[in-house]
Amino acid sequence: MSKQIQLRGRIFLEFNLHAVSGLHIGGSEVGVEIGGVDKTVIRDPLTNRPYIPGSSLKGKVRSLLEKYEGLPQNQSIGQKVSIHTCDTSEKYATCDVCQVFGVPGERDFGTPTRLVVRDVQMTAESIARLEENGRTDLPYTEVKTEVSIDRVTSAANPRQMERVPAGTVFGPAELVYSIYEGDGCDSQRDVERFARLVEGLVLLEDDYLGGLGSRGSGKVRLAQIQVKLRSRNELLQPAQLLGQFDALEQLVAALPQLQEQIRDQLAQA
Amino acid sequence: MPTLSVYRLHFRAGLHLGVRGVTLEEAAVSLPSDTLFSALVDAWQRLGGPVERWLAPFLQEPPDPPFVLTSAFPFAGAVRFYPMPVDLRGLFAQPEAGKRVKRIAYLSEGLLRRALSGEKLDDWLPPEGPTGPDDPGQSAGLLLQEGKLWLDGETELKQLPQWMHVDPKSRRPRPRAAYPHLEAWKEGRTPRVTIDRISSASNIFHIGHVRFAQECGLWFGVQWRRPAQRIEGTSTTYAESVTAALQFLQDEGLGGDRSVGYGAFTLETGQEGTAREAVSLPDSSPGGMAWLLSRFHPRTPAEIATLQAEGVAYRLVDVAGWLRSPDGPAQRRRRIHLLAEGSWLPAGETVLGGLVDVQPVYENQEGMLSHPVYRSGFGVAVGFTQEANHG
């Protein structure tokens, strides 16, 4: 008999992401022009605007949660890099990070990855502001020169980093969190696990997004947070708004009540 | 008269469709019919629907599918594109036209209708080389996307998105010579990196993707044979199940790398999630040719025999890749060959095809999945009234 699972519903967590300090998410360094910057940021190839890839957001939050939970770094990727992924179904059953963020396809006990993180584009206001003030060094970005100085001779080695200026807003970010019931999936546990994702976002605000983070870049703040739910019997309706929050602290405070609401809605579906 | 319910997909971010499963760095712009069918089956399974029952009419002997799918092709504004035929000789009176059309991958619906009615399309070919803005010998046709898309430069030009007509920066209408360089989509490679949690060592890799411009995307057609048929043992109709599966897929995404936002789309729908528009295309008359709008896997001896007929032109694609099942680890599917979109076959009841089981077979039975894995080879074709000209 083949396994059976069923989607019970989806939580949509939407928010705007404010770059409190300059943001550097590296892009490809092909086609570097003479006199160009050394480290470029990633841009949408059609609009040429910087954006925040879903993979950066998802990878960073996963990485922070793995360290927060103290998970073993057992999966080697490339030569020097390891990350955590569960390798037995017993461990997987109790590992929130792997259930929410996914395991490699070759695991035969894997259930659907609960979390989908979308790319986040700049808001229309930020685009207009950066286009109109005309003070950016490159379209939508600043060029920040960094320099390392020899401790003895004071010889300088300058290099140029491209950053999206502080104050830029990206949004709305969309995190889609699916809730399943069936073989290897428990919808009650999925609703509980949603708290892990919110914890990860708290860790992200304290940490940084993108590169150059230990020297000032990448501080982000979540604002205009909305939590929506679409249960399985409302597939054709727009997702229902459960709560709006100005800041992450408010979402954290309201989380137990939100989870209760979600359980009630899913029970009726 | 094949009538297709049209579904237009606006992709919210990039789309990553692996090509031949070699590297992550390649991505295709097409979304073939077999991929779409598998996505519908997977979505239905995750919604908790009974898959075996859902597949029953597709698997019975002879197959009697409630619907068949075309592959997905590009659209720009209101202009829908279709695959260029494998054999170009039927489209043009001048055989040497073949040289100029090598780059064209898709032609518009207007040109397709003209071709289907037997008109030769030589006059619609834009001249080679740059032309002045007031060139008297200007052709009626127009190219976009560096020559990959071909459309009628008069009526269909007006149906393109506004940003294609008027340069948003200078607010001036674009000269005709600028159109071939406008892009409805852009293929790119995104660098990505995995960072070690402890040492911060980095491991870089690249993902290929396709991004679509505003008001551009992919569309596909559903040819309904019996939308009101109920899935065996349930009160759900096939029309309802397809609508539900497509709603599910909007947030789930199509193609690869979905958990980081690739492949999610917004569907243009009317009431209750159904298709908003339909297009009727000519049927093939007996003795005419059929122009494939989907991939196709001939199943019966009669279908296979048609490949030998006069005027047939087809291209084969080999379809391999990964399968995903809740019952086992991800693994490679068996490789099959399908006829590609744009192939020409003799018209008639012979373009139906069927599902092909691509479940991997191992010597050690223990590693086998507990269920078959089907790939759709059902064909959709439109009629071409004239004899293919092999002069």
Contacts between the chains, C-beta under 8 A, distances in Angstrom:
chain1	res1	chain2	res2	distance
A	1	B	370	7.4
A	2	B	325	7.8
A	2	B	326	7.1
A	2	B	327	5.1
A	2	B	370	5.5
A	2	B	371	4.9
A	3	B	326	4.1
A	3	B	327	5.3
A	4	B	48	7.0
A	4	B	326	7.7
A	5	B	45	7.9
A	5	B	46	6.4
A	5	B	48	7.1
A	5	B	326	6.1
A	6	B	46	7.5
A	6	B	47	6.8
A	6	B	48	2.9
A	7	B	46	5.4
A	7	B	47	5.5
A	7	B	48	6.8
A	7	B	248	7.0
A	10	B	251	6.3
A	26	B	191	6.9
A	26	B	193	7.5
A	27	B	191	6.7
A	28	B	189	6.8
A	28	B	190	7.5
A	28	B	191	4.9
A	28	B	206	7.9
A	42	B	190	6.9
A	42	B	191	7.5
A	44	B	211	6.8
A	45	B	186	4.6
A	45	B	188	4.4
A	45	B	211	6.0
A	46	B	183	7.0
A	46	B	186	5.2
A	46	B	211	5.5
A	46	B	212	7.8
A	46	B	213	5.3
A	53	B	190	6.8
A	53	B	192	7.6
A	53	B	260	6.9
A	53	B	261	7.4
A	54	B	13	7.2
A	54	B	260	4.2
A	54	B	261	3.2
A	54	B	262	7.9
A	55	B	192	5.6
A	55	B	257	7.8
A	55	B	260	3.8
A	55	B	261	7.5
A	58	B	259	6.8
A	58	B	260	5.5
A	59	B	194	7.2
A	59	B	195	7.5
A	59	B	260	7.9
A	63	B	195	6.4
A	63	B	197	5.5
A	66	B	197	5.5
A	67	B	197	5.5
A	73	B	196	7.5
A	73	B	197	5.8
A	73	B	198	6.4
A	77	B	194	4.9
A	77	B	203	5.4
A	78	B	194	7.0
A	78	B	203	3.3
A	78	B	205	7.9
A	79	B	203	7.3
A	80	B	196	6.5
A	80	B	199	7.0
A	80	B	201	3.9
A	80	B	203	6.9
A	81	B	194	5.2
A	81	B	195	7.0
A	81	B	196	4.4
A	81	B	201	5.3
A	81	B	202	6.9
A	81	B	203	4.2
A	82	B	196	6.0
A	82	B	197	7.5
A	82	B	198	7.8
A	83	B	194	6.5
A	83	B	196	7.5
A	83	B	197	6.5
A	84	B	197	7.4
A	101	B	259	7.7
A	102	B	259	5.7
A	105	B	322	6.9
A	105	B	324	6.7
A	105	B	329	6.8
A	105	B	330	3.2
A	106	B	329	4.8
A	106	B	330	5.8
A	107	B	329	6.0
A	108	B	328	5.2
A	108	B	329	3.9
A	110	B	329	7.5
A	111	B	326	7.4
A	112	B	46	6.7
A	113	B	259	4.7
A	115	B	259	6.5
A	116	B	251	7.1
A	116	B	252	7.4
A	116	B	253	7.0
A	116	B	258	6.3
A	116	B	259	5.2
A	116	B	260	7.8
A	116	B	261	6.7
A	116	B	264	7.3
A	117	B	259	7.1
A	117	B	260	6.0
A	117	B	261	5.8
A	118	B	12	6.6
A	118	B	13	6.1
A	118	B	261	3.8
A	118	B	264	6.3
A	119	B	12	7.9
A	119	B	13	4.3
A	119	B	14	7.4
A	119	B	261	4.8
A	176	B	251	5.3
A	180	B	46	7.7
A	182	B	48	7.4
A	183	B	326	6.5
A	184	B	326	7.8
A	232	B	47	7.2
A	232	B	48	7.8
A	235	B	244	5.6
A	235	B	247	4.8
A	235	B	248	6.9
A	235	B	273	7.9
A	236	B	243	7.3
A	236	B	244	7.9
A	236	B	247	6.1
A	236	B	272	6.1
A	236	B	273	4.8
